[in-house]
Every structure is written in C-alpha cells, then in structure tokens.
Amino acid sequence: MPNNKLKQKVEGLTNVLKQIVKEVQRNADIAQGTLTALQLHVGKKEWNKIVEELKDKEKRTQDVEQPMEKGN
C-alpha cells in the first residue's frame, strides 16, 4: 500500500511539472512574439538604439553592484 501512495504522489508531481513546463514555454513564445512585434513596429534603427540603451543600463547596474560585493 505505501508503495502505491508514493507512486501516486510521484505521478501527481510529474503531471504538475509537465504543466509548469508547458506554461513556461507558452510564456516564452508570447514574450518572443511581443519582442518581434515591437521590433517591427519601431524599425531596425530605433530597435538598435533601444538595445544599446539596455546594454548601457545593464553595465551601469553591474558597475554599481560589483563594489558592494567586494565590500562584503
């Protein structure tokens, strides 16, 4: 009996994980579609400007966080 309960719990967890994976994949597809739509909407030149701004922001964020990490 206890073995059967364990098997049911494992199967239940497996089903939950499969559903979570499907939802994550769906969200990734939606995000990719949204980015593609934005890219087409703003055009290549403006898109490249946005990407560069995001890279600069990420670099500034890393520069601020690194000294804090060294102090710890």
PQR file of N, CA, C, O and H, with PARSE charges and radii, in Angstrom:
ATOM      1  N   MET A   1       0.806  -1.202   0.000 -0.4000 1.5000
ATOM      2  CA  MET A   1       0.000   0.000   0.000 -0.0000 2.0000
ATOM      3  C   MET A   1       0.853   1.272   0.000  0.5500 1.7000
ATOM      4  O   MET A   1       0.622   2.143  -0.839 -0.5500 1.4000
ATOM      5  N   PRO A   2       1.842   1.417   0.918 -0.5600 1.5000
ATOM      6  CA  PRO A   2       2.625   2.652   0.960  0.2800 2.0000
ATOM      7  C   PRO A   2       3.352   2.922  -0.370  0.5500 1.7000
ATOM      8  O   PRO A   2       3.521   4.073  -0.770 -0.5500 1.4000
ATOM      9  N   ASN A   3       3.774   1.856  -1.037 -0.4000 1.5000
ATOM     10  CA  ASN A   3       4.460   1.996  -2.310 -0.0000 2.0000
ATOM     11  C   ASN A   3       3.524   2.603  -3.362  0.5500 1.7000
ATOM     12  O   ASN A   3       3.947   3.419  -4.180 -0.5500 1.4000
ATOM     13  H   ASN A   3       3.637   0.921  -0.712  0.4000 1.0000
ATOM     14  N   ASN A   4       2.257   2.200  -3.332 -0.4000 1.5000
ATOM     15  CA  ASN A   4       1.265   2.703  -4.267 -0.0000 2.0000
ATOM     16  C   ASN A   4       1.018   4.197  -4.041  0.5500 1.7000
ATOM     17  O   ASN A   4       0.881   4.957  -5.001 -0.5500 1.4000
ATOM     18  H   ASN A   4       1.913   1.537  -2.667  0.4000 1.0000
ATOM     19  N   LYS A   5       0.962   4.618  -2.770 -0.4000 1.5000
ATOM     20  CA  LYS A   5       0.761   6.030  -2.449 -0.0000 2.0000
ATOM     21  C   LYS A   5       1.939   6.869  -2.953  0.5500 1.7000
ATOM     22  O   LYS A   5       1.743   7.955  -3.498 -0.5500 1.4000
ATOM     23  H   LYS A   5       1.073   4.001  -1.991  0.4000 1.0000
ATOM     24  N   LEU A   6       3.146   6.369  -2.769 -0.4000 1.5000
ATOM     25  CA  LEU A   6       4.336   7.068  -3.233 -0.0000 2.0000
ATOM     26  C   LEU A   6       4.299   7.214  -4.750  0.5500 1.7000
ATOM     27  O   LEU A   6       4.606   8.273  -5.298 -0.5500 1.4000
ATOM     28  H   LEU A   6       3.305   5.487  -2.326  0.4000 1.0000
ATOM     29  N   LYS A   7       3.917   6.129  -5.414 -0.4000 1.5000
ATOM     30  CA  LYS A   7       3.827   6.158  -6.880 -0.0000 2.0000
ATOM     31  C   LYS A   7       2.804   7.201  -7.331  0.5500 1.7000
ATOM     32  O   LYS A   7       3.044   7.922  -8.299 -0.5500 1.4000
ATOM     33  H   LYS A   7       3.667   5.269  -4.969  0.4000 1.0000
ATOM     34  N   GLN A   8       1.671   7.287  -6.641 -0.4000 1.5000
ATOM     35  CA  GLN A   8       0.638   8.271  -6.992 -0.0000 2.0000
ATOM     36  C   GLN A   8       1.150   9.697  -6.779  0.5500 1.7000
ATOM     37  O   GLN A   8       0.887  10.583  -7.592 -0.5500 1.4000
ATOM     38  H   GLN A   8       1.476   6.701  -5.854  0.4000 1.0000
ATOM     39  N   LYS A   9       1.874   9.911  -5.695 -0.4000 1.5000
ATOM     40  CA  LYS A   9       2.418  11.239  -5.421 -0.0000 2.0000
ATOM     41  C   LYS A   9       3.442  11.640  -6.480  0.5500 1.7000
ATOM     42  O   LYS A   9       3.456  12.781  -6.941 -0.5500 1.4000
ATOM     43  H   LYS A   9       2.088   9.192  -5.034  0.4000 1.0000
ATOM     44  N   VAL A  10       4.289  10.704  -6.857 -0.4000 1.5000
ATOM     45  CA  VAL A  10       5.302  10.982  -7.880 -0.0000 2.0000
ATOM     46  C   VAL A  10       4.617  11.281  -9.220  0.5500 1.7000
ATOM     47  O   VAL A  10       5.021  12.204  -9.927 -0.5500 1.4000
ATOM     48  H   VAL A  10       4.279   9.777  -6.482  0.4000 1.0000
ATOM     49  N   GLU A  11       3.607  10.522  -9.563 -0.4000 1.5000
ATOM     50  CA  GLU A  11       2.871  10.773 -10.807 -0.0000 2.0000
ATOM     51  C   GLU A  11       2.180  12.139 -10.769  0.5500 1.7000
ATOM     52  O   GLU A  11       2.150  12.854 -11.770 -0.5500 1.4000
ATOM     53  H   GLU A  11       3.279   9.771  -8.989  0.4000 1.0000
ATOM     54  N   GLY A  12       1.629  12.493  -9.613 -0.4000 1.5000
ATOM     55  CA  GLY A  12       0.997  13.799  -9.456 -0.0000 2.0000
ATOM     56  C   GLY A  12       1.996  14.930  -9.630  0.5500 1.7000
ATOM     57  O   GLY A  12       1.717  15.907 -10.324 -0.5500 1.4000
ATOM     58  H   GLY A  12       1.653  11.912  -8.799  0.4000 1.0000
ATOM     59  N   LEU A  13       3.161  14.802  -9.001 -0.4000 1.5000
ATOM     60  CA  LEU A  13       4.207  15.814  -9.136 -0.0000 2.0000
ATOM     61  C   LEU A  13       4.712  15.901 -10.577  0.5500 1.7000
ATOM     62  O   LEU A  13       4.995  16.988 -11.080 -0.5500 1.4000
ATOM     63  H   LEU A  13       3.388  14.008  -8.437  0.4000 1.0000
ATOM     64  N   THR A  14       4.820  14.757 -11.224 -0.4000 1.5000
ATOM     65  CA  THR A  14       5.246  14.731 -12.628 -0.0000 2.0000
ATOM     66  C   THR A  14       4.263  15.494 -13.495  0.5500 1.7000
ATOM     67  O   THR A  14       4.669  16.265 -14.364 -0.5500 1.4000
ATOM     68  H   THR A  14       4.590  13.874 -10.815  0.4000 1.0000
ATOM     69  N   ASN A  15       2.981  15.288 -13.267 -0.4000 1.5000
ATOM     70  CA  ASN A  15       1.955  15.991 -14.049 -0.0000 2.0000
ATOM     71  C   ASN A  15       2.009  17.501 -13.801  0.5500 1.7000
ATOM     72  O   ASN A  15       1.871  18.297 -14.730 -0.5500 1.4000
ATOM     73  H   ASN A  15       2.651  14.662 -12.561  0.4000 1.0000
ATOM     74  N   VAL A  16       2.207  17.878 -12.552 -0.4000 1.5000
ATOM     75  CA  VAL A  16       2.307  19.307 -12.224 -0.0000 2.0000
ATOM     76  C   VAL A  16       3.517  19.925 -12.925  0.5500 1.7000
ATOM     77  O   VAL A  16       3.415  21.008 -13.501 -0.5500 1.4000
ATOM     78  H   VAL A  16       2.319  17.232 -11.797  0.4000 1.0000
ATOM     79  N   LEU A  17       4.655  19.243 -12.877 -0.4000 1.5000
ATOM     80  CA  LEU A  17       5.859  19.759 -13.525 -0.0000 2.0000
ATOM     81  C   LEU A  17       5.684  19.867 -15.037  0.5500 1.7000
ATOM     82  O   LEU A  17       6.141  20.834 -15.647 -0.5500 1.4000
ATOM     83  H   LEU A  17       4.738  18.363 -12.409  0.4000 1.0000
ATOM     84  N   LYS A  18       5.034  18.893 -15.636 -0.4000 1.5000
ATOM     85  CA  LYS A  18       4.774  18.953 -17.080 -0.0000 2.0000
ATOM     86  C   LYS A  18       3.933  20.175 -17.419  0.5500 1.7000
ATOM     87  O   LYS A  18       4.198  20.856 -18.409 -0.5500 1.4000
ATOM     88  H   LYS A  18       4.663  18.108 -15.140  0.4000 1.0000
ATOM     89  N   GLN A  19       2.917  20.457 -16.601 -0.4000 1.5000
ATOM     90  CA  GLN A  19       2.058  21.617 -16.829 -0.0000 2.0000
ATOM     91  C   GLN A  19       2.839  22.919 -16.667  0.5500 1.7000
ATOM     92  O   GLN A  19       2.652  23.862 -17.437 -0.5500 1.4000
ATOM     93  H   GLN A  19       2.701  19.903 -15.797  0.4000 1.0000
ATOM     94  N   ILE A  20       3.703  22.966 -15.675 -0.4000 1.5000
ATOM     95  CA  ILE A  20       4.525  24.160 -15.457 -0.0000 2.0000
ATOM     96  C   ILE A  20       5.449  24.393 -16.648  0.5500 1.7000
ATOM     97  O   ILE A  20       5.600  25.527 -17.103 -0.5500 1.4000
ATOM     98  H   ILE A  20       3.855  22.200 -15.050  0.4000 1.0000
ATOM     99  N   VAL A  21       6.058  23.342 -17.150 -0.4000 1.5000
ATOM    100  CA  VAL A  21       6.941  23.462 -18.312 -0.0000 2.0000
ATOM    101  C   VAL A  21       6.160  23.989 -19.513  0.5500 1.7000
ATOM    102  O   VAL A  21       6.651  24.858 -20.234 -0.5500 1.4000
ATOM    103  H   VAL A  21       5.935  22.421 -16.781  0.4000 1.0000
ATOM    104  N   LYS A  22       4.961  23.479 -19.736 -0.4000 1.5000
ATOM    105  CA  LYS A  22       4.128  23.961 -20.850 -0.0000 2.0000
ATOM    106  C   LYS A  22       3.818  25.443 -20.697  0.5500 1.7000
ATOM    107  O   LYS A  22       3.877  26.190 -21.673 -0.5500 1.4000
ATOM    108  H   LYS A  22       4.562  22.774 -19.150  0.4000 1.0000
ATOM    109  N   GLU A  23       3.488  25.879 -19.476 -0.4000 1.5000
ATOM    110  CA  GLU A  23       3.174  27.285 -19.228 -0.0000 2.0000
ATOM    111  C   GLU A  23       4.396  28.172 -19.447  0.5500 1.7000
ATOM    112  O   GLU A  23       4.271  29.261 -20.007 -0.5500 1.4000
ATOM    113  H   GLU A  23       3.440  25.272 -18.682  0.4000 1.0000
ATOM    114  N   VAL A  24       5.566  27.728 -19.018 -0.4000 1.5000
ATOM    115  CA  VAL A  24       6.790  28.495 -19.225 -0.0000 2.0000
ATOM    116  C   VAL A  24       7.077  28.613 -20.722  0.5500 1.7000
ATOM    117  O   VAL A  24       7.461  29.681 -21.198 -0.5500 1.4000
ATOM    118  H   VAL A  24       5.668  26.843 -18.564  0.4000 1.0000
ATOM    119  N   GLN A  25       6.895  27.528 -21.457 -0.4000 1.5000
ATOM    120  CA  GLN A  25       7.111  27.577 -22.902 -0.0000 2.0000
ATOM    121  C   GLN A  25       6.128  28.532 -23.574  0.5500 1.7000
ATOM    122  O   GLN A  25       6.500  29.276 -24.481 -0.5500 1.4000
ATOM    123  H   GLN A  25       6.583  26.660 -21.070  0.4000 1.0000
ATOM    124  N   ARG A  26       4.883  28.509 -23.129 -0.4000 1.5000
ATOM    125  CA  ARG A  26       3.873  29.422 -23.672 -0.0000 2.0000
ATOM    126  C   ARG A  26       4.249  30.872 -23.392  0.5500 1.7000
ATOM    127  O   ARG A  26       4.130  31.731 -24.266 -0.5500 1.4000
ATOM    128  H   ARG A  26       4.581  27.905 -22.392  0.4000 1.0000
ATOM    129  N   ASN A  27       4.702  31.138 -22.178 -0.4000 1.5000
ATOM    130  CA  ASN A  27       5.126  32.495 -21.819 -0.0000 2.0000
ATOM    131  C   ASN A  27       6.326  32.937 -22.648  0.5500 1.7000
ATOM    132  O   ASN A  27       6.401  34.094 -23.060 -0.5500 1.4000
ATOM    133  H   ASN A  27       4.799  30.440 -21.469  0.4000 1.0000
ATOM    134  N   ALA A  28       7.257  32.035 -22.893 -0.4000 1.5000
ATOM    135  CA  ALA A  28       8.420  32.362 -23.722 -0.0000 2.0000
ATOM    136  C   ALA A  28       7.981  32.690 -25.145  0.5500 1.7000
ATOM    137  O   ALA A  28       8.503  33.623 -25.756 -0.5500 1.4000
ATOM    138  H   ALA A  28       7.197  31.095 -22.558  0.4000 1.0000
ATOM    139  N   ASP A  29       7.032  31.936 -25.670 -0.4000 1.5000
ATOM    140  CA  ASP A  29       6.512  32.204 -27.019 -0.0000 2.0000
ATOM    141  C   ASP A  29       5.835  33.571 -27.084  0.5500 1.7000
ATOM    142  O   ASP A  29       6.023  34.319 -28.044 -0.5500 1.4000
ATOM    143  H   ASP A  29       6.608  31.178 -25.174  0.4000 1.0000
ATOM    144  N   ILE A  30       5.053  33.889 -26.067 -0.4000 1.5000
ATOM    145  CA  ILE A  30       4.373  35.186 -26.029 -0.0000 2.0000
ATOM    146  C   ILE A  30       5.406  36.319 -25.940  0.5500 1.7000
ATOM    147  O   ILE A  30       5.288  37.327 -26.636 -0.5500 1.4000
ATOM    148  H   ILE A  30       4.900  33.281 -25.287  0.4000 1.0000
ATOM    149  N   ALA A  31       6.402  36.150 -25.092 -0.4000 1.5000
ATOM    150  CA  ALA A  31       7.432  37.177 -24.941 -0.0000 2.0000
ATOM    151  C   ALA A  31       8.187  37.377 -26.256  0.5500 1.7000
ATOM    152  O   ALA A  31       8.444  38.511 -26.660 -0.5500 1.4000
ATOM    153  H   ALA A  31       6.498  35.331 -24.526  0.4000 1.0000
ATOM    154  N   GLN A  32       8.537  36.291 -26.915 -0.4000 1.5000
ATOM    155  CA  GLN A  32       9.253  36.385 -28.191 -0.0000 2.0000
ATOM    156  C   GLN A  32       8.398  37.085 -29.236  0.5500 1.7000
ATOM    157  O   GLN A  32       8.891  37.928 -29.986 -0.5500 1.4000
ATOM    158  H   GLN A  32       8.328  35.370 -26.587  0.4000 1.0000
ATOM    159  N   GLY A  33       7.121  36.738 -29.285 -0.4000 1.5000
ATOM    160  CA  GLY A  33       6.214  37.377 -30.230 -0.0000 2.0000
ATOM    161  C   GLY A  33       6.063  38.859 -29.950  0.5500 1.7000
ATOM    162  O   GLY A  33       6.005  39.665 -30.880 -0.5500 1.4000
ATOM    163  H   GLY A  33       6.720  36.054 -28.676  0.4000 1.0000
ATOM    164  N   THR A  34       5.998  39.225 -28.689 -0.4000 1.5000
ATOM    165  CA  THR A  34       5.877  40.632 -28.311 -0.0000 2.0000
ATOM    166  C   THR A  34       7.126  41.411 -28.713  0.5500 1.7000
ATOM    167  O   THR A  34       7.027  42.519 -29.240 -0.5500 1.4000
ATOM    168  H   THR A  34       6.044  38.571 -27.934  0.4000 1.0000
ATOM    169  N   LEU A  35       8.301  40.832 -28.464 -0.4000 1.5000
ATOM    170  CA  LEU A  35       9.540  41.493 -28.852 -0.0000 2.0000
ATOM    171  C   LEU A  35       9.636  41.656 -30.370  0.5500 1.7000
ATOM    172  O   LEU A  35      10.066  42.700 -30.860 -0.5500 1.4000
ATOM    173  H   LEU A  35       8.382  39.931 -28.036  0.4000 1.0000
ATOM    174  N   THR A  36       9.239  40.633 -31.099 -0.4000 1.5000
ATOM    175  CA  THR A  36       9.266  40.703 -32.559 -0.0000 2.0000
ATOM    176  C   THR A  36       8.321  41.787 -33.065  0.5500 1.7000
ATOM    177  O   THR A  36       8.667  42.553 -33.964 -0.5500 1.4000
ATOM    178  H   THR A  36       8.890  39.785 -30.700  0.4000 1.0000
ATOM    179  N   ALA A  37       7.121  41.846 -32.479 -0.4000 1.5000
ATOM    180  CA  ALA A  37       6.156  42.867 -32.881 -0.0000 2.0000
ATOM    181  C   ALA A  37       6.703  44.263 -32.587  0.5500 1.7000
ATOM    182  O   ALA A  37       6.567  45.163 -33.416 -0.5500 1.4000
ATOM    183  H   ALA A  37       6.840  41.223 -31.748  0.4000 1.0000
ATOM    184  N   LEU A  38       7.314  44.456 -31.429 -0.4000 1.5000
ATOM    185  CA  LEU A  38       7.893  45.750 -31.075 -0.0000 2.0000
ATOM    186  C   LEU A  38       9.018  46.112 -32.037  0.5500 1.7000
ATOM    187  O   LEU A  38       9.113  47.249 -32.498 -0.5500 1.4000
ATOM    188  H   LEU A  38       7.425  43.725 -30.755  0.4000 1.0000
ATOM    189  N   GLN A  39       9.860  45.140 -32.332 -0.4000 1.5000
ATOM    190  CA  GLN A  39      10.979  45.362 -33.240 -0.0000 2.0000
ATOM    191  C   GLN A  39      10.477  45.794 -34.619  0.5500 1.7000
ATOM    192  O   GLN A  39      11.023  46.724 -35.212 -0.5500 1.4000
ATOM    193  H   GLN A  39       9.782  44.216 -31.958  0.4000 1.0000
ATOM    194  N   LEU A  40       9.464  45.137 -35.122 -0.4000 1.5000
ATOM    195  CA  LEU A  40       8.893  45.501 -36.417 -0.0000 2.0000
ATOM    196  C   LEU A  40       8.235  46.874 -36.361  0.5500 1.7000
ATOM    197  O   LEU A  40       8.289  47.641 -37.322 -0.5500 1.4000
ATOM    198  H   LEU A  40       9.021  44.381 -34.640  0.4000 1.0000
ATOM    199  N   HIS A  41       7.620  47.171 -35.232 -0.4000 1.5000
ATOM    200  CA  HIS A  41       6.909  48.442 -35.082 -0.0000 2.0000
ATOM    201  C   HIS A  41       7.864  49.641 -35.068  0.5500 1.7000
ATOM    202  O   HIS A  41       7.607  50.644 -35.735 -0.5500 1.4000
ATOM    203  H   HIS A  41       7.577  46.548 -34.451  0.4000 1.0000
ATOM    204  N   VAL A  42       8.956  49.542 -34.314 -0.4000 1.5000
ATOM    205  CA  VAL A  42       9.850  50.689 -34.159 -0.0000 2.0000
ATOM    206  C   VAL A  42      10.884  50.786 -35.281  0.5500 1.7000
ATOM    207  O   VAL A  42      11.442  51.860 -35.505 -0.5500 1.4000
ATOM    208  H   VAL A  42       9.164  48.728 -33.773  0.4000 1.0000
ATOM    209  N   GLY A  43      11.145  49.715 -35.971 -0.4000 1.5000
ATOM    210  CA  GLY A  43      12.136  49.732 -37.050 -0.0000 2.0000
ATOM    211  C   GLY A  43      13.527  49.379 -36.555  0.5500 1.7000
ATOM    212  O   GLY A  43      13.830  49.449 -35.364 -0.5500 1.4000
ATOM    213  H   GLY A  43      10.693  48.842 -35.789  0.4000 1.0000
ATOM    214  N   LYS A  44      14.361  48.999 -37.515 -0.4000 1.5000
ATOM    215  CA  LYS A  44      15.693  48.486 -37.184 -0.0000 2.0000
ATOM    216  C   LYS A  44      16.567  49.525 -36.476  0.5500 1.7000
ATOM    217  O   LYS A  44      17.227  49.204 -35.488 -0.5500 1.4000
ATOM    218  H   LYS A  44      14.114  48.943 -38.482  0.4000 1.0000
ATOM    219  N   LYS A  45      16.578  50.759 -36.969 -0.4000 1.5000
ATOM    220  CA  LYS A  45      17.439  51.797 -36.404 -0.0000 2.0000
ATOM    221  C   LYS A  45      17.053  52.095 -34.952  0.5500 1.7000
ATOM    222  O   LYS A  45      17.908  52.134 -34.067 -0.5500 1.4000
ATOM    223  H   LYS A  45      16.042  51.020 -37.772  0.4000 1.0000
ATOM    224  N   GLU A  46      15.767  52.301 -34.725 -0.4000 1.5000
ATOM    225  CA  GLU A  46      15.285  52.593 -33.367 -0.0000 2.0000
ATOM    226  C   GLU A  46      15.489  51.380 -32.451  0.5500 1.7000
ATOM    227  O   GLU A  46      15.834  51.539 -31.280 -0.5500 1.4000
ATOM    228  H   GLU A  46      15.072  52.269 -35.443  0.4000 1.0000
ATOM    229  N   TRP A  47      15.277  50.175 -32.982 -0.4000 1.5000
ATOM    230  CA  TRP A  47      15.474  48.949 -32.198 -0.0000 2.0000
ATOM    231  C   TRP A  47      16.919  48.848 -31.724  0.5500 1.7000
ATOM    232  O   TRP A  47      17.174  48.543 -30.559 -0.5500 1.4000
ATOM    233  H   TRP A  47      14.997  50.046 -33.933  0.4000 1.0000
ATOM    234  N   ASN A  48      17.861  49.101 -32.623 -0.4000 1.5000
ATOM    235  CA  ASN A  48      19.274  49.033 -32.253 -0.0000 2.0000
ATOM    236  C   ASN A  48      19.612  50.062 -31.178  0.5500 1.7000
ATOM    237  O   ASN A  48      20.429  49.793 -30.297 -0.5500 1.4000
ATOM    238  H   ASN A  48      17.654  49.348 -33.570  0.4000 1.0000
ATOM    239  N   LYS A  49      18.987  51.242 -31.246 -0.4000 1.5000
ATOM    240  CA  LYS A  49      19.201  52.265 -30.224 -0.0000 2.0000
ATOM    241  C   LYS A  49      18.681  51.776 -28.867  0.5500 1.7000
ATOM    242  O   LYS A  49      19.334  51.972 -27.843 -0.5500 1.4000
ATOM    243  H   LYS A  49      18.324  51.460 -31.962  0.4000 1.0000
ATOM    244  N   ILE A  50      17.520  51.147 -28.864 -0.4000 1.5000
ATOM    245  CA  ILE A  50      16.933  50.612 -27.628 -0.0000 2.0000
ATOM    246  C   ILE A  50      17.845  49.544 -27.032  0.5500 1.7000
ATOM    247  O   ILE A  50      18.089  49.527 -25.825 -0.5500 1.4000
ATOM    248  H   ILE A  50      16.989  50.987 -29.696  0.4000 1.0000
ATOM    249  N   VAL A  51      18.345  48.656 -27.883 -0.4000 1.5000
ATOM    250  CA  VAL A  51      19.229  47.574 -27.415 -0.0000 2.0000
ATOM    251  C   VAL A  51      20.491  48.163 -26.785  0.5500 1.7000
ATOM    252  O   VAL A  51      20.928  47.704 -25.729 -0.5500 1.4000
ATOM    253  H   VAL A  51      18.147  48.670 -28.864  0.4000 1.0000
ATOM    254  N   GLU A  52      21.074  49.168 -27.420 -0.4000 1.5000
ATOM    255  CA  GLU A  52      22.279  49.795 -26.873 -0.0000 2.0000
ATOM    256  C   GLU A  52      21.992  50.469 -25.522  0.5500 1.7000
ATOM    257  O   GLU A  52      22.806  50.390 -24.603 -0.5500 1.4000
ATOM    258  H   GLU A  52      20.720  49.541 -28.277  0.4000 1.0000
ATOM    259  N   GLU A  53      20.843  51.124 -25.408 -0.4000 1.5000
ATOM    260  CA  GLU A  53      20.474  51.748 -24.136 -0.0000 2.0000
ATOM    261  C   GLU A  53      20.331  50.703 -23.032  0.5500 1.7000
ATOM    262  O   GLU A  53      20.752  50.926 -21.897 -0.5500 1.4000
ATOM    263  H   GLU A  53      20.181  51.188 -26.155  0.4000 1.0000
ATOM    264  N   LEU A  54      19.737  49.569 -23.371 -0.4000 1.5000
ATOM    265  CA  LEU A  54      19.581  48.496 -22.381 -0.0000 2.0000
ATOM    266  C   LEU A  54      20.935  47.921 -21.972  0.5500 1.7000
ATOM    267  O   LEU A  54      21.153  47.613 -20.800 -0.5500 1.4000
ATOM    268  H   LEU A  54      19.395  49.388 -24.293  0.4000 1.0000
ATOM    269  N   LYS A  55      21.842  47.777 -22.938 -0.4000 1.5000
ATOM    270  CA  LYS A  55      23.188  47.284 -22.619 -0.0000 2.0000
ATOM    271  C   LYS A  55      23.904  48.255 -21.683  0.5500 1.7000
ATOM    272  O   LYS A  55      24.547  47.842 -20.718 -0.5500 1.4000
ATOM    273  H   LYS A  55      21.665  48.027 -23.890  0.4000 1.0000
ATOM    274  N   ASP A  56      23.784  49.564 -21.981 -0.4000 1.5000
ATOM    275  CA  ASP A  56      24.419  50.570 -21.129 -0.0000 2.0000
ATOM    276  C   ASP A  56      23.844  50.530 -19.713  0.5500 1.7000
ATOM    277  O   ASP A  56      24.583  50.614 -18.731 -0.5500 1.4000
ATOM    278  H   ASP A  56      23.261  49.900 -22.765  0.4000 1.0000
ATOM    279  N   LYS A  57      22.519  50.402 -19.618 -0.4000 1.5000
ATOM    280  CA  LYS A  57      21.873  50.343 -18.304 -0.0000 2.0000
ATOM    281  C   LYS A  57      22.347  49.111 -17.524  0.5500 1.7000
ATOM    282  O   LYS A  57      22.627  49.199 -16.329 -0.5500 1.4000
ATOM    283  H   LYS A  57      21.919  50.334 -20.415  0.4000 1.0000
ATOM    284  N   GLU A  58      22.435  47.976 -18.200 -0.4000 1.5000
ATOM    285  CA  GLU A  58      22.899  46.750 -17.544 -0.0000 2.0000
ATOM    286  C   GLU A  58      24.335  46.912 -17.053  0.5500 1.7000
ATOM    287  O   GLU A  58      24.671  46.485 -15.948 -0.5500 1.4000
ATOM    288  H   GLU A  58      22.208  47.904 -19.171  0.4000 1.0000
ATOM    289  N   LYS A  59      25.176  47.527 -17.874 -0.4000 1.5000
ATOM    290  CA  LYS A  59      26.568  47.739 -17.478 -0.0000 2.0000
ATOM    291  C   LYS A  59      26.649  48.654 -16.252  0.5500 1.7000
ATOM    292  O   LYS A  59      27.426  48.391 -15.334 -0.5500 1.4000
ATOM    293  H   LYS A  59      24.903  47.874 -18.772  0.4000 1.0000
ATOM    294  N   ARG A  60      25.849  49.727 -16.234 -0.4000 1.5000
ATOM    295  CA  ARG A  60      25.848  50.633 -15.079 -0.0000 2.0000
ATOM    296  C   ARG A  60      25.387  49.895 -13.818  0.5500 1.7000
ATOM    297  O   ARG A  60      25.943  50.095 -12.739 -0.5500 1.4000
ATOM    298  H   ARG A  60      25.218  49.941 -16.980  0.4000 1.0000
ATOM    299  N   THR A  61      24.386  49.055 -13.960 -0.4000 1.5000
ATOM    300  CA  THR A  61      23.875  48.287 -12.828 -0.0000 2.0000
ATOM    301  C   THR A  61      24.956  47.358 -12.289  0.5500 1.7000
ATOM    302  O   THR A  61      25.135  47.245 -11.076 -0.5500 1.4000
ATOM    303  H   THR A  61      23.934  48.892 -14.837  0.4000 1.0000
ATOM    304  N   GLN A  62      25.677  46.693 -13.191 -0.4000 1.5000
ATOM    305  CA  GLN A  62      26.751  45.794 -12.765 -0.0000 2.0000
ATOM    306  C   GLN A  62      27.880  46.571 -12.092  0.5500 1.7000
ATOM    307  O   GLN A  62      28.455  46.110 -11.106 -0.5500 1.4000
ATOM    308  H   GLN A  62      25.531  46.785 -14.176  0.4000 1.0000
ATOM    309  N   ASP A  63      28.198  47.753 -12.631 -0.4000 1.5000
ATOM    310  CA  ASP A  63      29.269  48.566 -12.038 -0.0000 2.0000
ATOM    311  C   ASP A  63      28.919  48.998 -10.619  0.5500 1.7000
ATOM    312  O   ASP A  63      29.800  49.091  -9.764 -0.5500 1.4000
ATOM    313  H   ASP A  63      27.732  48.127 -13.432  0.4000 1.0000
ATOM    314  N   VAL A  64      27.644  49.263 -10.363 -0.4000 1.5000
ATOM    315  CA  VAL A  64      27.199  49.673  -9.030 -0.0000 2.0000
ATOM    316  C   VAL A  64      27.203  48.478  -8.078  0.5500 1.7000
ATOM    317  O   VAL A  64      27.565  48.623  -6.910 -0.5500 1.4000
ATOM    318  H   VAL A  64      26.928  49.187 -11.058  0.4000 1.0000
ATOM    319  N   GLU A  65      26.812  47.314  -8.556 -0.4000 1.5000
ATOM    320  CA  GLU A  65      26.706  46.140  -7.698 -0.0000 2.0000
ATOM    321  C   GLU A  65      28.065  45.539  -7.363  0.5500 1.7000
ATOM    322  O   GLU A  65      28.232  45.006  -6.266 -0.5500 1.4000
ATOM    323  H   GLU A  65      26.518  47.196  -9.505  0.4000 1.0000
ATOM    324  N   GLN A  66      29.038  45.606  -8.262 -0.4000 1.5000
ATOM    325  CA  GLN A  66      30.334  44.986  -8.022 -0.0000 2.0000
ATOM    326  C   GLN A  66      31.068  45.552  -6.821  0.5500 1.7000
ATOM    327  O   GLN A  66      31.578  44.772  -6.016 -0.5500 1.4000
ATOM    328  H   GLN A  66      28.902  46.039  -9.153  0.4000 1.0000
ATOM    329  N   PRO A  67      31.150  46.873  -6.652 -0.5600 1.5000
ATOM    330  CA  PRO A  67      31.837  47.375  -5.436  0.2800 2.0000
ATOM    331  C   PRO A  67      31.151  46.913  -4.152  0.5500 1.7000
ATOM    332  O   PRO A  67      31.823  46.675  -3.149 -0.5500 1.4000
ATOM    333  N   MET A  68      29.846  46.786  -4.167 -0.4000 1.5000
ATOM    334  CA  MET A  68      29.124  46.313  -2.983 -0.0000 2.0000
ATOM    335  C   MET A  68      29.514  44.878  -2.657  0.5500 1.7000
ATOM    336  O   MET A  68      29.668  44.518  -1.490 -0.5500 1.4000
ATOM    337  H   MET A  68      29.300  46.979  -4.982  0.4000 1.0000
ATOM    338  N   GLU A  69      29.673  44.058  -3.696 -0.4000 1.5000
ATOM    339  CA  GLU A  69      30.043  42.661  -3.477 -0.0000 2.0000
ATOM    340  C   GLU A  69      31.452  42.552  -2.905  0.5500 1.7000
ATOM    341  O   GLU A  69      31.708  41.702  -2.053 -0.5500 1.4000
ATOM    342  H   GLU A  69      29.548  44.350  -4.644  0.4000 1.0000
ATOM    343  N   LYS A  70      32.364  43.399  -3.361 -0.4000 1.5000
ATOM    344  CA  LYS A  70      33.748  43.356  -2.870 -0.0000 2.0000
ATOM    345  C   LYS A  70      33.835  43.771  -1.412  0.5500 1.7000
ATOM    346  O   LYS A  70      34.697  43.293  -0.674 -0.5500 1.4000
ATOM    347  H   LYS A  70      32.156  44.090  -4.053  0.4000 1.0000
ATOM    348  N   GLY A  71      32.936  44.669  -0.993 -0.4000 1.5000
ATOM    349  CA  GLY A  71      32.919  45.137   0.391 -0.0000 2.0000
ATOM    350  C   GLY A  71      32.437  44.101   1.379  0.5500 1.7000
ATOM    351  O   GLY A  71      32.730  44.203   2.570 -0.5500 1.4000
ATOM    352  H   GLY A  71      32.236  45.058  -1.592  0.4000 1.0000
ATOM    353  N   ASN A  72      31.696  43.095   0.909 -0.4000 1.5000
ATOM    354  CA  ASN A  72      31.150  42.067   1.813 -0.0000 2.0000
ATOM    355  C   ASN A  72      32.142  41.065   2.192  0.5500 1.7000
ATOM    356  O   ASN A  72      31.832  40.142   2.944 -0.5500 1.4000
ATOM    357  H   ASN A  72      31.458  43.012  -0.059  0.4000 1.0000
TER
END
